[in-house]
């Protein structure tokens, strides 16, 4: 029934105006409306709001006034009878403000109810409103038509000077003046009465909702779960493919890291004298995937969740298909770049040329990246950008420390420390990588004439506390952590969409705990 348009013009980037409108039409009109009818609806809205000239322009390149009109346009697709706008004129110049108000007039003339919150509107804008509702200190000081503001002020002995517009003067006299606000509120019964322009009498709104006829509303989405997922996933892949700068940077960073790691650990794969270097190689590969895929969602997702709020509140789609699309969004690029890093580093370090070992090692790296991305998504779902970067770094440090604990005396690790080490999903990843390469393997090449302590790979695994480790169990644990991180992210997003939330709330709870 309602469409809510926020103060910020939150629009998905890397999409043209026409593409965004088509996505909105597919989601909001449903599977029962043909593509031709959806196109006709989009064309009509763009023409009505004066956006035809920029329909092939990307959303990040249009002007402020056009962004505001586009924010309205995407919500008009399903023709809602009520439109709520939060400060639609803020941040716009005079021409853009007048254009937006003209659009709202057209929408109201077509039978819709348009409700705006606005602060100190100019006279040219204020005169176009049919109904006004003034608030001061949390109470209503006026409810009625524009023409009755001056008589309403006069009813409590306040005369509006001819040099003021009524809207400016009522704001000025009520600002910080609780006695004046209280007097005006009492006359208007705190908004329960409506001053009409037809007379000087106050008309109390009674009996408006006396009709008890049950109204049945359809709360189901117009599209199915699968349709919502396909539309959202296609939109995300389109945005990803157009992010040329981001893809180029990731390709460059992965390529440099692969060559650097391969060069640092060049040729150590079967050298008994460099056996421990293989452990550091596995650890370095894991660290690369962790720090590469942890920070990106922690930094970028807080912005995405703002767009999610607008589209979810206006019932474009459900949370489950959206989250499934987000989960799979980066999988193609992650697989491509992850395999590139593993392939280069595995070859340059002269690891065993065995398809099974290579596949196991590759799967370990990919699963670490997927789990880490889930952790970053969970952090980004809970914290803003500033706090998220700090929290992500604070989480990564102890995970790495627990990962390398016991190196050199693994067979004597305390039982309680083994439990604590289980907190670190990185530990499972490193153990899986080591067992993939070195378990059930023949002796290393020993180039020393007399003695090589780690000629037998099992001796190294024993000292690292990984001798009896199972690859499948460690991979299972890693997969469980990946699911837990995604579940935390899903629950955090659902909480933010269904309640008042701010990261300051978490800070307040932490401070209370520390005080006690």
N, C-alpha and C positions, 0 to 999 in steps of 0.2 A: 504493500500500500504506500510505503514511503521510500523516498530516496534521500540519503544524507550526504551532503557534499561538504568536505572539511575545508578549513581555512587554507591549508597548504594544498597546492595543486599537485596531488600525488598521482603521477601518471607513469606507467612503465616506459622506460627508455628503449632506444634502438628499434622502435616501431614507428611506422608512419601513422598519420591520423586515420587514414582509411583502414589500415590493418587493425588498429585498436578498436575501431567501431565495429568491424566485422567480428572480431573476437567477442565483443560485448553482445552483439546480436545473436551469435551462436549460443552463448551461455544463457542469456536472459530470455530469449524467445523460445528456445527448446527445439527438440527433435521434430516436432510436428509442423514446424514452419519451414517452408521450402527455402532454398538458397536465394531464389529470385525474389521472394517476398522479403527476406532479410536484407537483400541489397536495396530494394525499394525503400524500406524503412530507413536504412542508413542514409541514402541519398536525400530523402526528405528532411531528415534532421539536420544534416550538414548544410543544406540549402537554407533552412529556416534560421539557423544560427550563424550564417555567414562564414562557414568554414570550408566552402568548396574550393577556394583558391589554394588552400594549404593541405589538401587531403593527401598529397603525396610527399609531404614534408614530415620529417621525424619529429616526435613529440618534444625532444630536447632542444629543437631548433626554432620552435614557434614562439611568438611573443607572449607576454604575461596575460594580456586580454584574451588572446586565442586559447591559451592554456585553461583559463577560467571557463570559457565557453565550451571547450572540449570536455572539461570535467562535468559540465552539465549535460553535454550531448550524450556521453556514454550511459548516463543514468536515465535518459529519456527513451531509450530503445524499447523498454517494456511499458512505456506510457504510464508512469506512476501518477496517481491523482494528487499526491502531496510531496512537495520538494522542500527540504530543509537545507539551508545554507549558512555556514558559519563564517561571518565576516567576508562576504564575497567581494567587497570592494577594496580590501586592504592590500597595499602594495601596488595598486594600479594608478596610472595617471588619469587626468580628468576625462580624456576622450574614452579610454578603456572603461572607466567607471560608468559613463553614460551609455556606452554600448551594451554593457552587461545588464544594466537596469532596464534598457529597452527590451532586451531578450526576456527578462523576467516578466515584463509587462505583457509581452506576446504570449508567454506560457500561461499567465493568469487569465488572459482574455480567452484562451482556449478551454477554460473550465478547471484548470488546476489551481491548487492552493500553494502559494509560494511563501515560505516563511524564512526571513533573514534576520540574523543578529547583526547589528551595525552600530558603530560608535561615531557620534557626532557627524551625521551625514550632512553634506552641503544642501542648501535650500533646493537646488534644482533636482537633486535626487530624492530628498525627503518628500517633496510635493507629489511624487508619483505613487506613494504608498497609500493603499486604501484603508489600512488599519494599523494602529501603532500600540505598542505595549511597552511602557517605560518602567525600568527597574532601577531602584536605588537602595543600597544597603540590604539587598535581599528581599525587598517588598515592592509591590506594584504601586507606582505613584500616578499612573494614568493608563487607561485602556479605552480606546475609542478612535474616532476619525481625527484627521489632522485639523480640520476646521474648528474643532471643539477644545483644542488645547488652551487657547487664550481664555475662553469662558471658564474652563476648569480651574485655571490659576486664579482667576478673579473670584471664584467661589470661596477661596480661603484668604482673600485680601491681598493677593499678589498681582501687580500690574506689569504686564510685559511691555518693555520699552519698544518704541517703533524702530529702534536701531538694531534690535535682535530678531532673529527668526525664532519661532516658538520652540523648536527642538533645541536650539542652543541655550535658550533661557531656562527651560525646565531642567536641563542637565546642570546648568550653573547653580540654580537656586537649591537644588537637592544635593549637590555634591558636598559632602561633609556636614550637612545640616540635617541632623536626624529629626529635629522638631518639625521642620518644614516637610520632610519626607513623610513623617507620620501623619501630619494633618492632611496632606494630599491623598495618602493611602486610605485614610478613614472615609473620606468623601467617596472614593471609588470602591470602597469595600474590599480593598486589597486585590483589585482586579476582577472581583466577582460581578461587578457592574460594568456595563459598556456604554460609554457616552456616544450616542449616535448623532450624526450631523443633521437629522431631520428636526430635532427640537433641542431645547435646553434641559430636557429631563434625562435622568439616568435610568436605563433599562436594565433591570436585574436579570441575569441569565438563569432562568428557572425552567424546568420542564423540558430542557433541550434533549436530555438523555432518558426521558421517561419511556420511550419505546423499548420494550423488552424483547422484541422479536430477535430470535437467535440468528446471528450472522455467521455462516460457515465459510471460513477462509481456507484456502489450500496452501498449506505450509510446505508442500513438497517442492523440490527444485524442478524447473521445467526440463532439465536434462538429466540423464542417468549418470550414475557413478562413472561408468566407463567413458561416456561422452565427455564429461567434465575433465577426466584425466587426460584424454587424448587432446582436447583443445588446449589445456594448460601446458601439457608437455610439448606440444608443437610450438606454442608461443615461447616457452623457455628455450627450446632449441634454436628458434629463429633469433632470439636475442643473443644467445651464446655464439652463433655463427657470425653475427654482425659485429661482435666485439673483437675486431681485428687486433687492436692494440693489446688487449688482455691475452689473446691467444698467442700473439708474437712474443710477449714477455714471458709467458709460461714456457713456450717452446725454447726460448733462449736460456732461461734459468735451468730447465731440465737438461738441456744439451751441455751447458757449461758444467753443471754438477756431475753429469755422467762422465764426461771426459776428465774432470778433476779427480773424482773418486777412482776412476780406472787408472789414472796416472800415479796417484799416491800409493795405490796398492798393486801396482803393476807386477804381474808374474808371481804372486805369492801363493797361488792356489794349491800347489803341490810341493811346496818347499818346507821341509820340516823345521828349518831354522827360523822361518817366518810364520810358524803355525799360529801363534797368538795374533799375528797381524790379520789372520782371517776372521778372528772374533771381532777385532776393531773394524774390519771391513763390513761385516754384517751389521754391527752397531751403527756405523756411519750411514749405511743405506737406510736403516730404520729411522735414524735421526732426520735424514733428509725428508722422508715422507711425512714425518710428524710435524716438523716446523713449516713445511710447505703447505700442508693441507689443514693445519690448525688455525692459522691466523686469518686466512682469506674469508671463511664464513663468519668468523667472529667479528670481522670489521665490516663486511658488506651486508650481512643479514639484518641488522637493526634498521637499515633503510628499507629493505624489502618488506619487513613486517608492517611498516606504515601503510604501504600499498595494500597488503593483505587485509588490514583492518577495514579500509574503505570498501574493498570489493566483497569481503565476507559480510560486513554489516549490511550491505545492499543486496545480499543474497545472490551473488553471481554464481557461487559454487560452494560446496561443502569443504570442510577442513581435511577430511581423509583423502579425497582425490588430489587436493592441492599438495598435501604433504608427501604423497606418493610421487607426484611429479617432481617436487623439490629433491626428494631422495635420489631419484634417477637422473636429475638434470645434468650433473657433471660426470656421470659414469662414462660416456663415450670418450671425452677428453682425458679423463683420469686413466682409463685403460690404455689409451694410445701413448700418452706421455710416460706412464708408469712402465709399460713394456719397453719403451725406448731406453729408459734409464737402466733397467735390469739387464737388457740385452747387451748394452755397451759395457757396463761395469763387470758383468759376469764374464764376458769374453776377454777384456783387458787384464783381468786378474788371474786368468788361466784356471778357472774353476773346472771341475770334471765335465767333460763333454758327454753328458748323459741327459737324454731328453727328460727322463723322469725327475732327476735332481733339479734341472733347470726349471721345469714347470712348477715343482714344489716351491722353489725359491721365489719364482715370479708371483705365484699365488699369495705367498706370505707378504711380499711387499705391497701388492694390490690391496689385500685385506687390511693391512696396517693403515694404508692411505684412506680406505673407506671408513674404518673405525675412527680415525683421527678427524676426518671431515664431519662425522657425526658428533664428535665432542665439540668441535668448533661451532657447529650449528646449534648445539645445546647452549653454549656460552652466548652466542649471538641472540638466541631466543630469550634469554633472561636479562642480559645486561646491555647497556648502550655501548657505543663505540669506545668511548674513553675508558669506561670500567672493564669492558670486555677484553681489551688488549692486555690490561694488567692481570686480570683473572686468568686468561689463557696462558700467559707466561708463568704465572704462579703455579698453575696446575702442571705444566710441562716439566718444570724443574724437578720436583720430587719423583715424578714418574721415571725420569731418566736415572736419578740417583738409585732408586730401588731396582732398576733394571740391571745395573752393573754391580750390585752388592754381592759379595761372596766370590768375586773373581780371584782365582788362585787358591782358594781353600773351600771350593764348593761342596766337597764331601762332608765338611764339618759345619755347615750352616745351621744355626739354631732353628728349632722347630717353629718357634713363635715368629722368627724372621721370615720363614718360608710362607707363613700365613700373610704377613704384612706385604711381602713381595708380590703376593697374588693380587694386590690392589692395582699394581702397575700392569696395564695391558701391554705395555711396551716389552716387558719381560717375556710374555708369552710369544710376542712376535720375534724377538731375538733368539729365543730358544728354538722356535720353529725353523727359523732361517739356518741356525747352526746344525740342527739335526737333519735338515734337508740336504745339506752339503756334505756333512762329515760322518753321519751315522752309517754303520755297516759298510765302511769304506776300507780299502787296502791301505798299506803303510805309505807315508809320505816319502819323497825322495830326500835322502840325507847326503848332502854334499860335504859334510865334515868328515875328516878321516877317522875320528875315534868314536864320537858319541853324539847323538841327537835325542834330547829328552822327549820331544813330542813326535818322534817318528811314527808312533802308533796314535792315530786320531782319537782313540778311546781314552788315552791318557789325558789329552787336552779337555775332552768333554767331561772327564771325571773331575779335574781340577776346577772346572767352571760350574760344576754341579748339574751337568746336563747329560750324564752318562745314561741314565735310565729314562730319560725324557721321551715322551711319545709325540711324534709330529701331529698326529690326528687330534690328540687331546688338547695340545696347545693351540691348534687352529680352531678347534671347537670353542675354547675359552675366548680366543680373539673374536670369533664371530658373535659370541654371547655379549661381549663388551660392545661390539658395534651395534647390536640390537638395543642394548640398554641405553646407549648414548642417544640413539634415534628416538627411543621411547621418552626419554627425559625431554628432548627437544619438542616432541609432539605435545606432551602434557604442559610444558611451559607456554607453548603457543596457544593452546586451548585456554589456559588460565588467563593469559593476557587478553584474549578475545572475549572473555566472559566476565571480567571483573576489572575494577580500577587497579592499575598496576603502575609502579615506578620503581626504579632501582633504589631510590631513597628509602623505600619501605624495607628492603633487605638490609640496608645500612643501619636503619633504626633498630631492627631486631638484633643485629650483630652487636651494636652498642649496648643494648639492654643486657645481653648475655654477658658481655665483658664487665659491665658494671656489677652484676650479681656474682 
